[in-house]
Amino acid sequence: MKSFDWQATYEGINSHFPTKAARPVIGITGNYANETCTLAEGYYQSVLKAGGIPFIIPPFYETDRLGELLDRLDGIIFSGGGDINPLLLGEEPIKELHGITPERDQQELLLARLAYDRQLPMLGICKGIQIINAALGGSNYQDIYSQREGTRIKHSQDEDRRYPSHTVTLSAGSILARLFPAAVPSDAAASQEKEQGNTSTLAVNSFHHQACKEAAPCLKVTAVSPDGVIEAVESNEFKSILGVQWHPETFILRGNHEMLPIFQWLVGESAEFKQAKALHHKILTLDSHCDTPMFFGKGINFASRDPKILVDLHKMTEGHLDSTIMVAYLPQQERDEASLENATAKANQILTQIEEMVAKNCTAVDIAYTPDDLWRLKREGKKAIMMGIENGYAIGKDLKNVEAFRKRGVVYMTLCHNGDNDICDSANKSHHEHGGVSAFGEQVIQEMNRVGMMVDLSHAGEESFYDALKISRTPIVCSHSSARALCDHPRNLTDAQMRALADAGGVAQVTLYHGFLVKDSVDYNPQNVLRAFDSPTTGVTEATILDAIEHLNHMVNIMGIEHVGIGTDFDGDGGIRGCASASELINFTRHLLRERYTEEQIQMIWGGNFLRVMREVQSYNG
């Protein structure tokens, strides 16, 4: 055997520039026994052959460092190993339990949940599928032979792991079915499974006695063994999560690459995630509408990962969102003098609460008043909050309030909400009181132009929309509106409205409220068994991130790329499967990359267009 010339190799590495593009780094959890961290060769060899960089994660207890570790990874593999400690899952051990590895279990359960929050691509193998399932709310068997009814096939083979010992049936349309299109068709005995959408089988190895019992709400079963044991799960939220009960890495060691597609899938998803993260680091991302202040009276903590709200510092960081416009929302109520005065006071109170919330977290977030402020805060490593008003009801009948709110930092105001007010007629609950914008409303728009406050026509009726376009001397925005051609709702914009808005230099921001994306859709709930598809029993549809992308594509086709953006309406009923909170907004960017939008176009969508209008409005000198 020829000796290794390390000096020549070193010189070769440095003989050209640039080097190859950075490959995704894939963390692999290590096994642990006798005070030693180990990892079977198949895991890291499979990652290398699939084009990734393997990184072994040793078990450790410093939980505050787990998030920092994950932030340096592009994907993660939860490897196989001993049994899961049942005490960590709220169970007592049964007598059939084998050896546990508590050093790993507590760390890996946390890693899986933290990785899920960060949208990190995940692959679970054998024990790893059970770790992911348990961490995300599913349940596992401690022993399938004693706890599961019926006769079991042999799930712990005696032969070499590098060879298959039984088959699994793959669900049609699943990740595995796409990765293994040449899988052997099911035989006649599986005809019933075929009718249910399971159309192919795959030969796998088997070395386990524990398994998933019930899939977590955010997962779906995509492969089962002949005796019904769950053999694979994947995300039902359009996320990069896959778990398999067998050991695909061992096939690689005998030169058999038939299981390599599983690792190529993970590396590919991780490369896309890495690209999206790098893009968010480079550009400025702005969500033009969220209603988080509606929860101020419910004891929220913006500095924590608060389950009561969809936008907080943790979720903004996980989703790589730089900034959001929080609105002071006022429901339309009576319009007598006392009620109007109360509305103005309420708006000021909410704005004060936003400022107080930011002040409490001043090391991590600050108020931004201009586009330049947003970029400055991004450079300083801070999140940015802009302030808006939802419903011109807030100004009452006093034009002086427009300037007063602008001086407080309000960057836009929707002329109305649901129901007509003194400014204009609404798209919803309207009596067409003014036939569009009122005489007072015309003065309001002119005053907003004068003081540099953006006119927001989300919620405005069609007549109000066209009147406002004629009156305003600066471009107009629709901070959270989608396409009526795809979802016939009066809150959405017709193609004609969008063309007129674009002609006037304005922008429309696709929103993530299910009712504005799909007609007669149901609200997203992780427990919802519809799993993002039409329900065969109710006929009701659930809106998903794919619908939001379809709306955005339509708006781009109608208006042009220079006139679209994103206004989630989070905490105001916004949030859909695949993009359910600020933590998942990186997923939207990944879908934009799949749609072949360029980096420049994604920057425009993620706030560039909206901020162009803001600059023009704020610099208006009419």
C-alpha positions as semicolon CSV with decimal commas, in nm:
position;residue;x (nm);y (nm);z (nm)
1;M;0,000;0,000;0,000
2;K;0,136;0,337;-0,100
3;S;0,214;0,561;0,197
4;F;0,009;0,877;0,244
5;D;0,194;1,194;0,141
6;W;0,024;1,448;0,365
7;Q;0,246;1,737;0,252
8;A;0,155;1,686;-0,113
9;T;-0,211;1,662;-0,018
10;Y;-0,184;1,983;0,183
11;E;-0,026;2,162;-0,113
12;G;-0,298;2,029;-0,340
13;I;-0,568;2,166;-0,115
14;N;-0,412;2,511;-0,139
15;S;-0,323;2,500;-0,508
16;H;-0,642;2,664;-0,636
17;F;-0,902;2,921;-0,542
18;P;-1,190;2,949;-0,491
19;T;-1,259;2,620;-0,327
20;K;-1,590;2,438;-0,375
21;A;-1,908;2,590;-0,237
22;A;-1,960;2,528;0,131
23;R;-2,136;2,199;0,195
24;P;-2,403;2,163;0,462
25;V;-2,287;2,052;0,804
26;I;-2,485;1,756;0,936
27;G;-2,473;1,688;1,308
28;I;-2,496;1,322;1,414
29;T;-2,576;1,231;1,773
30;G;-2,315;1,000;1,916
31;N;-2,377;0,686;2,119
32;Y;-2,249;0,665;2,474
33;A;-2,121;0,377;2,687
34;N;-1,843;0,327;2,942
35;E;-1,766;0,700;2,945
36;T;-1,700;0,688;2,571
37;C;-1,879;0,859;2,284
38;T;-1,892;0,636;1,976
39;L;-2,049;0,643;1,632
40;A;-2,084;0,362;1,379
41;E;-1,894;0,429;1,058
42;G;-2,200;0,398;0,838
43;Y;-2,351;0,722;0,966
44;Y;-2,071;0,957;0,877
45;Q;-1,973;0,766;0,562
46;S;-2,332;0,800;0,439
47;V;-2,328;1,174;0,501
48;L;-1,996;1,208;0,318
49;K;-2,119;1,007;0,020
50;A;-2,435;1,217;0,009
51;G;-2,228;1,537;-0,013
52;G;-2,247;1,669;0,342
53;I;-1,996;1,737;0,619
54;P;-2,051;1,509;0,923
55;F;-2,016;1,649;1,273
56;I;-2,046;1,420;1,575
57;I;-2,252;1,555;1,864
58;P;-2,140;1,410;2,198
59;P;-2,386;1,382;2,488
60;F;-2,356;1,674;2,728
61;Y;-2,571;1,835;2,995
62;E;-2,514;2,208;2,935
63;T;-2,859;2,268;2,795
64;D;-2,802;2,640;2,739
65;R;-2,551;2,547;2,469
66;L;-2,778;2,316;2,271
67;G;-2,939;2,603;2,081
68;E;-2,600;2,753;1,998
69;L;-2,491;2,414;1,866
70;L;-2,798;2,380;1,644
71;D;-2,751;2,732;1,509
72;R;-2,416;2,615;1,368
73;L;-2,566;2,311;1,195
74;D;-2,760;2,282;0,870
75;G;-2,917;1,944;0,944
76;I;-2,917;1,673;1,211
77;I;-2,931;1,294;1,232
78;F;-3,058;1,124;1,546
79;S;-2,874;0,792;1,540
80;G;-2,972;0,451;1,671
81;G;-2,879;0,312;2,010
82;G;-3,021;0,174;2,334
83;D;-3,375;0,205;2,467
84;I;-3,524;0,541;2,562
85;N;-3,548;0,605;2,934
86;P;-3,926;0,577;2,998
87;L;-3,909;0,803;3,302
88;L;-3,834;1,095;3,070
89;L;-4,164;1,024;2,894
90;G;-4,369;0,996;3,211
91;E;-4,377;0,615;3,214
92;E;-4,254;0,341;3,445
93;P;-4,025;0,078;3,290
94;I;-4,180;-0,255;3,197
95;K;-3,984;-0,575;3,253
96;E;-3,913;-0,613;2,880
97;L;-3,717;-0,285;2,872
98;H;-3,354;-0,323;2,764
99;G;-3,055;-0,106;2,851
100;I;-3,112;0,269;2,847
101;T;-2,872;0,556;2,778
102;P;-2,994;0,846;2,992
103;E;-2,688;1,054;2,901
104;R;-2,821;1,068;2,546
105;D;-3,195;1,071;2,599
106;Q;-3,241;1,393;2,788
107;Q;-3,012;1,577;2,548
108;E;-3,165;1,432;2,231
109;L;-3,525;1,499;2,333
110;L;-3,428;1,863;2,384
111;L;-3,227;1,872;2,061
112;A;-3,521;1,737;1,860
113;R;-3,763;1,993;2,001
114;L;-3,518;2,281;1,958
115;A;-3,435;2,167;1,605
116;Y;-3,806;2,158;1,526
117;D;-3,844;2,516;1,652
118;R;-3,556;2,622;1,427
119;Q;-3,692;2,438;1,120
120;L;-3,367;2,240;1,105
121;P;-3,388;1,940;0,866
122;M;-3,400;1,618;1,071
123;L;-3,349;1,248;1,005
124;G;-3,418;0,992;1,275
125;I;-3,281;0,638;1,245
126;C;-3,412;0,349;1,458
127;K;-3,402;0,498;1,808
128;G;-3,383;0,837;1,636
129;I;-3,733;0,810;1,490
130;Q;-3,865;0,739;1,840
131;I;-3,674;1,037;1,984
132;I;-3,823;1,273;1,725
133;N;-4,171;1,129;1,772
134;A;-4,161;1,158;2,151
135;A;-4,010;1,508;2,147
136;L;-4,289;1,633;1,919
137;G;-4,573;1,483;2,123
138;G;-4,611;1,127;1,997
139;S;-4,600;0,805;2,196
140;N;-4,375;0,497;2,173
141;Y;-4,382;0,131;2,271
142;Q;-4,127;0,021;2,524
143;D;-4,159;-0,326;2,371
144;I;-4,368;-0,408;2,063
145;Y;-4,382;-0,780;2,141
146;S;-4,553;-0,743;2,479
147;Q;-4,738;-0,411;2,440
148;R;-4,880;-0,438;2,090
149;E;-5,168;-0,672;2,010
150;G;-5,140;-0,931;1,735
151;T;-4,860;-1,149;1,608
152;R;-4,529;-0,981;1,537
153;I;-4,282;-1,061;1,264
154;K;-3,918;-1,075;1,375
155;H;-3,797;-0,717;1,420
156;S;-3,453;-0,791;1,559
157;Q;-3,269;-0,987;1,293
158;D;-2,987;-1,231;1,360
159;E;-2,826;-1,187;1,019
160;D;-2,582;-0,909;0,936
161;R;-2,742;-0,563;0,949
162;R;-2,606;-0,493;0,603
163;Y;-2,876;-0,716;0,456
164;P;-3,256;-0,670;0,456
165;S;-3,474;-0,904;0,659
166;H;-3,831;-0,789;0,583
167;T;-4,029;-0,539;0,377
168;V;-4,219;-0,221;0,456
169;T;-4,510;-0,073;0,265
170;L;-4,461;0,288;0,157
171;S;-4,740;0,547;0,142
172;A;-4,801;0,697;-0,200
173;G;-4,675;1,053;-0,230
174;S;-4,448;1,023;0,072
175;I;-4,084;1,128;0,080
176;L;-3,977;0,763;0,077
177;A;-4,204;0,681;-0,218
178;R;-4,040;0,964;-0,412
179;L;-3,691;0,855;-0,308
180;F;-3,752;0,493;-0,405
181;P;-3,972;0,503;-0,718
182;A;-3,844;0,163;-0,827
183;A;-3,959;-0,005;-0,504
184;V;-4,111;-0,346;-0,569
185;P;-4,490;-0,323;-0,628
186;S;-4,701;-0,466;-0,351
187;D;-4,827;-0,822;-0,404
188;A;-5,190;-0,927;-0,426
189;A;-5,209;-0,974;-0,051
190;A;-5,156;-0,601;-0,007
191;S;-5,440;-0,498;-0,239
192;Q;-5,633;-0,343;0,047
193;E;-5,333;-0,130;0,139
194;K;-5,306;-0,026;-0,225
195;E;-5,660;0,108;-0,214
196;Q;-5,562;0,314;0,088
197;G;-5,278;0,475;-0,105
198;N;-4,993;0,239;-0,012
199;T;-4,851;0,134;-0,344
200;S;-4,501;-0,007;-0,302
201;T;-4,277;-0,206;-0,073
202;L;-3,914;-0,167;0,022
203;A;-3,679;-0,429;0,166
204;V;-3,518;-0,312;0,490
205;N;-3,319;-0,446;0,781
206;S;-3,449;-0,457;1,135
207;F;-3,283;-0,431;1,474
208;H;-3,528;-0,303;1,736
209;H;-3,794;-0,399;1,986
210;Q;-3,921;-0,046;2,055
211;A;-4,118;0,157;1,801
212;C;-4,354;0,450;1,754
213;K;-4,701;0,384;1,892
214;E;-4,888;0,697;1,783
215;A;-4,733;0,956;1,554
216;A;-4,696;1,308;1,691
217;P;-4,964;1,552;1,569
218;C;-4,714;1,720;1,335
219;L;-4,605;1,385;1,184
220;K;-4,773;1,128;0,962
221;V;-4,700;0,758;0,919
222;T;-4,555;0,680;0,576
223;A;-4,433;0,319;0,607
224;V;-4,546;0,013;0,800
225;S;-4,419;-0,343;0,830
226;P;-4,642;-0,642;0,737
227;D;-4,753;-0,670;1,101
228;G;-4,854;-0,304;1,119
229;V;-4,558;-0,166;1,315
230;I;-4,475;0,193;1,220
231;E;-4,155;0,195;1,015
232;A;-4,139;0,558;0,894
233;V;-4,285;0,899;0,970
234;E;-4,248;1,240;0,809
235;S;-4,372;1,593;0,865
236;N;-4,729;1,679;0,775
237;E;-4,640;2,049;0,788
238;F;-4,421;2,061;0,475
239;K;-4,108;2,053;0,690
240;S;-3,785;1,859;0,644
241;I;-3,845;1,581;0,895
242;L;-3,809;1,210;0,822
243;G;-3,774;0,915;1,054
244;V;-3,711;0,549;0,965
245;Q;-3,712;0,250;1,197
246;W;-3,447;0,059;1,004
247;H;-3,073;0,126;0,967
248;P;-3,009;0,263;0,615
249;E;-2,651;0,356;0,701
250;T;-2,540;-0,007;0,732
251;F;-2,617;-0,082;0,366
252;I;-2,348;0,166;0,264
253;L;-2,075;-0,040;0,428
254;R;-2,113;-0,328;0,185
255;G;-2,094;-0,097;-0,113
256;N;-2,471;-0,102;-0,157
257;H;-2,595;0,250;-0,223
258;E;-2,964;0,167;-0,249
259;M;-3,035;0,351;0,078
260;L;-2,815;0,649;-0,009
261;P;-3,117;0,851;-0,133
262;I;-3,229;0,893;0,229
263;F;-2,904;1,069;0,314
264;Q;-2,906;1,260;-0,014
265;W;-3,252;1,386;0,077
266;L;-3,126;1,513;0,415
267;V;-2,817;1,677;0,266
268;G;-3,026;1,838;-0,010
269;E;-3,279;1,977;0,238
270;S;-2,995;2,097;0,460
271;A;-2,823;2,269;0,167
272;E;-3,145;2,455;0,087
273;F;-3,187;2,549;0,454
274;K;-2,827;2,671;0,462
275;Q;-2,892;2,883;0,152
276;A;-3,205;3,034;0,305
277;K;-3,023;3,118;0,629
278;A;-2,740;3,283;0,436
279;L;-2,990;3,485;0,235
280;H;-3,169;3,606;0,548
281;H;-2,835;3,708;0,693
282;K;-2,773;3,922;0,385
283;I;-3,115;4,081;0,327
284;L;-3,359;4,268;0,550
285;T;-3,679;4,078;0,626
286;L;-3,996;4,267;0,723
287;D;-4,340;4,131;0,811
288;S;-4,571;4,424;0,736
289;H;-4,855;4,330;0,974
290;C;-4,892;4,149;1,305
291;D;-5,146;4,188;1,587
292;T;-4,937;4,079;1,885
293;P;-5,047;4,382;2,093
294;M;-5,394;4,224;2,108
295;F;-5,244;3,984;2,364
296;F;-5,088;4,247;2,592
297;G;-5,363;4,198;2,848
298;K;-5,303;3,823;2,869
299;G;-4,973;3,825;3,054
300;I;-4,745;3,755;2,758
301;N;-4,367;3,766;2,782
302;F;-4,209;3,887;2,460
303;A;-3,864;3,773;2,579
304;S;-3,977;3,412;2,622
305;R;-4,094;3,157;2,368
306;D;-4,449;3,236;2,474
307;P;-4,708;2,979;2,355
308;K;-4,984;3,240;2,368
309;I;-4,839;3,447;2,082
310;L;-4,698;3,378;1,737
311;V;-4,443;3,661;1,741
312;D;-4,181;3,696;2,014
313;L;-3,805;3,734;2,029
314;H;-3,742;3,359;2,022
315;K;-3,970;3,298;1,725
316;M;-3,840;3,597;1,531
317;T;-3,486;3,467;1,584
318;E;-3,575;3,107;1,492
319;G;-3,750;3,223;1,174
320;H;-3,468;3,467;1,088
321;L;-3,715;3,759;1,082
322;D;-3,552;4,097;1,129
323;S;-3,852;4,320;1,179
324;T;-4,229;4,338;1,206
325;I;-4,492;4,610;1,211
326;M;-4,707;4,571;1,522
327;V;-5,042;4,744;1,498
328;A;-5,270;4,907;1,747
329;Y;-5,592;4,735;1,645
330;L;-5,929;4,893;1,722
331;P;-6,254;4,710;1,646
332;Q;-6,515;4,931;1,484
333;Q;-6,762;5,051;1,748
334;E;-7,001;5,339;1,804
335;R;-6,914;5,678;1,655
336;D;-7,054;5,918;1,911
337;E;-6,817;6,175;2,060
338;A;-6,737;5,977;2,374
339;S;-6,669;5,654;2,182
340;L;-6,439;5,835;1,938
341;E;-6,242;5,990;2,223
342;N;-6,209;5,646;2,384
343;A;-6,084;5,502;2,052
344;T;-5,809;5,764;2,031
345;A;-5,710;5,702;2,391
346;K;-5,708;5,325;2,335
347;A;-5,480;5,358;2,033
348;N;-5,237;5,571;2,232
349;Q;-5,247;5,322;2,517
350;I;-5,156;5,033;2,284
351;L;-4,871;5,231;2,128
352;T;-4,741;5,303;2,477
353;Q;-4,759;4,933;2,561
354;I;-4,555;4,851;2,250
355;E;-4,293;5,104;2,356
356;E;-4,286;4,967;2,710
357;M;-4,249;4,610;2,585
358;V;-3,956;4,713;2,369
359;A;-3,795;4,911;2,652
360;K;-3,804;4,602;2,876
361;N;-3,604;4,413;2,612
362;C;-3,387;4,698;2,486
363;T;-3,074;4,487;2,452
364;A;-3,244;4,270;2,189
365;V;-3,507;4,488;2,019
366;D;-3,580;4,852;1,946
367;I;-3,840;5,072;1,780
368;A;-3,769;5,164;1,419
369;Y;-3,920;5,472;1,256
370;T;-3,758;5,465;0,913
371;P;-3,614;5,207;0,670
372;D;-3,266;5,328;0,767
373;D;-3,346;5,245;1,130
374;L;-3,428;4,889;1,027
375;W;-3,092;4,838;0,859
376;R;-2,908;5,000;1,150
377;L;-3,073;4,769;1,401
378;K;-2,997;4,467;1,187
379;R;-2,628;4,564;1,183
380;E;-2,644;4,601;1,562
381;G;-2,788;4,250;1,596
382;K;-3,126;4,371;1,722
383;K;-3,480;4,294;1,614
384;A;-3,689;4,591;1,505
385;I;-4,050;4,683;1,576
386;M;-4,237;4,939;1,371
387;M;-4,579;5,068;1,477
388;G;-4,900;5,091;1,279
389;I;-5,270;5,154;1,343
390;E;-5,541;4,919;1,223
391;N;-5,860;5,121;1,176
392;G;-5,874;5,496;1,114
393;Y;-6,147;5,495;1,379
394;A;-5,852;5,573;1,608
395;I;-5,834;5,937;1,496
396;G;-6,201;6,006;1,564
397;K;-6,305;6,319;1,374
398;D;-5,995;6,519;1,459
399;L;-5,737;6,557;1,181
400;K;-5,479;6,667;1,435
401;N;-5,462;6,308;1,556
402;V;-5,308;6,202;1,224
403;E;-5,000;6,413;1,285
404;A;-4,995;6,321;1,653
405;F;-4,985;5,950;1,572
406;R;-4,721;6,005;1,305
407;K;-4,501;6,187;1,556
408;R;-4,536;5,886;1,785
409;G;-4,384;5,675;1,508
410;V;-4,688;5,525;1,336
411;V;-4,578;5,433;0,982
412;Y;-4,917;5,338;0,839
413;M;-5,287;5,338;0,920
414;T;-5,559;5,125;0,765
415;L;-5,844;5,359;0,677
416;C;-6,098;5,121;0,828
417;H;-6,154;4,771;0,965
418;N;-6,467;4,558;0,953
419;G;-6,753;4,806;0,928
420;D;-6,786;5,156;0,787
421;N;-6,639;5,448;0,981
422;D;-6,623;5,824;0,930
423;I;-6,340;5,787;0,677
424;C;-6,468;5,527;0,431
425;D;-6,675;5,217;0,361
426;S;-6,533;4,878;0,456
427;A;-6,504;4,556;0,256
428;N;-6,681;4,368;0,536
429;K;-6,998;4,455;0,727
430;S;-7,050;4,761;0,510
431;H;-7,373;4,957;0,459
432;H;-7,208;5,161;0,179
433;E;-7,265;5,467;0,389
434;H;-7,038;5,697;0,188
435;G;-7,020;5,519;-0,146
436;G;-6,644;5,500;-0,094
437;V;-6,426;5,759;0,080
438;S;-6,614;6,035;0,265
439;A;-6,534;6,405;0,242
440;F;-6,369;6,377;0,581
441;G;-6,182;6,071;0,459
442;E;-6,039;6,272;0,171
443;Q;-5,897;6,518;0,421
444;V;-5,754;6,231;0,627
445;I;-5,571;6,088;0,324
446;Q;-5,433;6,429;0,232
447;E;-5,314;6,479;0,590
448;M;-5,152;6,134;0,593
449;N;-4,971;6,232;0,273
450;R;-4,855;6,557;0,431
451;V;-4,714;6,404;0,750
452;G;-4,555;6,101;0,581
453;M;-4,788;5,823;0,699
454;M;-4,864;5,539;0,457
455;V;-5,226;5,492;0,354
456;D;-5,322;5,125;0,407
457;L;-5,625;4,996;0,214
458;S;-5,647;4,648;0,362
459;H;-6,008;4,614;0,486
460;A;-6,132;4,894;0,258
461;G;-6,421;4,831;0,016
462;E;-6,365;4,849;-0,360
463;E;-6,518;5,194;-0,399
464;S;-6,306;5,319;-0,111
465;F;-6,001;5,159;-0,271
466;Y;-6,039;5,339;-0,603
467;D;-6,134;5,669;-0,437
468;A;-5,822;5,656;-0,219
469;L;-5,599;5,585;-0,520
470;K;-5,732;5,899;-0,686
471;I;-5,696;6,113;-0,374
472;S;-5,353;6,006;-0,247
473;R;-5,045;6,184;-0,377
474;T;-4,819;5,905;-0,255
475;P;-4,825;5,530;-0,326
476;I;-5,066;5,319;-0,124
477;V;-5,015;4,984;0,048
478;C;-5,235;4,690;0,136
479;S;-5,046;4,553;0,436
480;H;-5,225;4,216;0,455
481;S;-5,441;4,124;0,156
482;S;-5,439;3,831;-0,085
483;A;-5,581;3,756;-0,432
484;R;-5,957;3,739;-0,488
485;A;-5,910;3,544;-0,810
486;L;-5,788;3,250;-0,596
487;C;-6,013;3,307;-0,293
488;D;-6,335;3,499;-0,350
489;H;-6,347;3,707;-0,033
490;P;-6,430;4,081;-0,025
491;R;-6,114;4,143;0,182
492;N;-5,900;4,021;-0,105
493;L;-5,793;4,226;-0,407
494;T;-5,929;4,170;-0,755
495;D;-5,685;4,153;-1,044
496;A;-5,811;4,496;-1,155
497;Q;-5,742;4,642;-0,811
498;M;-5,393;4,496;-0,810
499;R;-5,315;4,641;-1,152
500;A;-5,439;4,982;-1,042
501;L;-5,236;4,961;-0,722
502;A;-4,922;4,870;-0,914
503;D;-4,980;5,148;-1,167
504;A;-4,989;5,390;-0,874
505;G;-4,660;5,254;-0,739
506;G;-4,811;5,072;-0,443
507;V;-4,764;4,727;-0,292
508;A;-4,988;4,444;-0,173
509;Q;-4,870;4,204;0,095
510;V;-4,993;3,844;0,078
511;T;-5,137;3,741;0,413
512;L;-5,135;3,406;0,591
513;Y;-5,492;3,408;0,719
514;H;-5,659;3,084;0,605
515;G;-5,990;3,249;0,515
516;F;-5,819;3,479;0,265
517;L;-5,626;3,193;0,102
518;V;-5,884;2,917;0,055
519;K;-6,262;2,957;0,045
520;D;-6,445;2,787;0,333
521;S;-6,118;2,674;0,489
522;V;-6,065;2,578;0,851
523;D;-5,820;2,738;1,090
524;Y;-5,484;2,565;1,134
525;N;-5,448;2,348;1,441
526;P;-5,157;2,106;1,494
527;Q;-5,410;1,853;1,626
528;N;-5,619;1,882;1,310
529;V;-5,638;1,545;1,135
530;L;-5,698;1,708;0,797
531;R;-5,320;1,718;0,764
532;A;-5,324;1,991;0,502
533;F;-5,546;1,813;0,253
534;D;-5,915;1,807;0,167
535;S;-6,104;1,604;0,422
536;P;-6,287;1,309;0,260
537;T;-6,548;1,316;0,538
538;T;-6,626;1,686;0,574
539;G;-6,523;1,830;0,238
540;V;-6,354;2,114;0,428
541;T;-6,013;2,234;0,315
542;E;-5,722;2,357;0,522
543;A;-5,508;2,637;0,382
544;T;-5,133;2,573;0,378
545;I;-4,810;2,743;0,289
546;L;-4,855;2,610;-0,066
547;D;-5,171;2,819;-0,099
548;A;-4,988;3,129;0,023
549;I;-4,715;3,073;-0,235
550;E;-4,981;3,029;-0,503
551;H;-5,138;3,363;-0,406
552;L;-4,800;3,534;-0,410
553;N;-4,718;3,390;-0,752
554;H;-5,052;3,513;-0,885
555;M;-4,995;3,859;-0,743
556;V;-4,649;3,870;-0,900
557;N;-4,794;3,769;-1,236
558;I;-5,059;4,042;-1,216
559;M;-4,865;4,326;-1,052
560;G;-4,500;4,252;-1,120
561;I;-4,233;4,153;-0,871
562;E;-4,186;4,517;-0,763
563;H;-4,529;4,539;-0,597
564;V;-4,567;4,238;-0,366
565;G;-4,464;4,139;-0,016
566;I;-4,562;3,950;0,300
567;G;-4,792;4,063;0,582
568;T;-4,863;3,758;0,795
569;D;-5,141;3,884;1,024
570;F;-4,984;3,670;1,298
571;D;-5,169;3,700;1,629
572;G;-5,465;3,837;1,434
573;D;-5,579;3,491;1,313
574;G;-5,290;3,455;1,068
575;G;-5,090;3,131;1,064
576;I;-5,123;2,828;0,838
577;R;-4,978;2,479;0,815
578;G;-4,615;2,516;0,711
579;C;-4,596;2,878;0,827
580;A;-4,774;2,887;1,160
581;S;-4,566;3,144;1,350
582;A;-4,271;3,378;1,310
583;S;-4,038;3,084;1,379
584;E;-4,146;2,922;1,052
585;L;-4,095;3,219;0,818
586;I;-3,763;3,075;0,698
587;N;-3,981;2,806;0,539
588;F;-4,146;3,070;0,322
589;T;-3,806;3,166;0,188
590;R;-3,725;2,802;0,114
591;H;-4,042;2,779;-0,094
592;L;-3,949;3,100;-0,276
593;L;-3,612;2,944;-0,361
594;R;-3,790;2,634;-0,495
595;E;-4,006;2,864;-0,708
596;R;-3,682;2,993;-0,864
597;Y;-3,709;3,347;-0,732
598;T;-3,369;3,515;-0,736
599;E;-3,200;3,660;-0,427
600;E;-3,280;4,011;-0,549
601;Q;-3,645;3,922;-0,599
602;I;-3,668;3,758;-0,257
603;Q;-3,527;4,075;-0,100
604;M;-3,799;4,273;-0,277
605;I;-4,069;4,037;-0,152
606;W;-3,930;4,031;0,203
607;G;-3,973;4,404;0,255
608;G;-3,777;4,577;-0,018
609;N;-4,089;4,683;-0,208
610;F;-4,275;4,789;0,105
611;L;-3,981;4,993;0,230
612;R;-3,943;5,159;-0,110
613;V;-4,296;5,292;-0,068
614;M;-4,226;5,388;0,294
615;R;-3,923;5,592;0,186
616;E;-4,127;5,768;-0,081
617;V;-4,411;5,844;0,159
618;Q;-4,184;5,965;0,438
619;S;-3,987;6,190;0,203
620;Y;-4,296;6,335;0,031
621;N;-4,286;6,713;0,025
622;G;-4,617;6,812;-0,127
